[in-house]
Amino acid sequence: MSVGLVLTVVPADLDEGVREGEPVRDYAVRMAAEKCDTAVSRLGSPTLAVLAADTVVAIGNQILGKPVDEADAGRMLGQLAGHRHEVMTAYRIRFGERSVERLVSTLVHFRSLDAREIAAYVASGEWRGKAGGYAIQGIAGAFVTDVRGSFTNVVGLPLAEVLADLRALEALPAYPPTAFPAAFPTAFSTVLPTLSGAPG
């Protein structure tokens, strides 16, 4: 999905461990804030808006990160099958002296999956690098029976909310274009989720 923004990626190498007793939402908000502030510090005085986000997949207060191997991916899919889980993305945007923070939550329900279906999905490799062990925009879309909230949030970033906040900060003076071509020269710096990346 292209909305005509050109991104500059700035890695944020942080300790992404969950603190003891830390609620999932608080964890996501803290990670986004730390990533954003770290990026701004490294960039000096950026002239573009800096966006940092952290997306987590959770069942209750249990965070499902990126599977470490096939067995872990199968275990996660088994937990998700037949249940509803929550995908939360927290982000912070800083533009000059102004900033905004938001947390977007989407509820996703998986239908029941049998052992053969889980094994077939694990064999596809689509789960690699995906929090929760699945990609909703891929094969795993066939497992989803209900999505309540932002679909793009589950894919990786809640685009409607991010665009609204960037425009409210007046960080996108050339947006929108007269039409949405594949490439439109609007830019801002971004820090992408790492350890607790989006499922898509």
Buried (B, 14 or more C-beta within 10 A) or exposed (E): EEBBBEEEEBEBEBEBEBEEEBEBBBBBBBBBBBBBBBBBEEBEEBEBBBBBBBBBBBBEEEBBBBBEEBEBBBBBBBBBBEEEBBBBBBBBBBBEEEBBBBBBBBEBBBEEBEEEBBBEBBEBEBBBEBBBBBBBBBBBEEBBEEBEBBBBBBBBBBBEBBBEBBEEBEBBEEBEEEEEEEEBEBBBBBBBBBBBBBBB
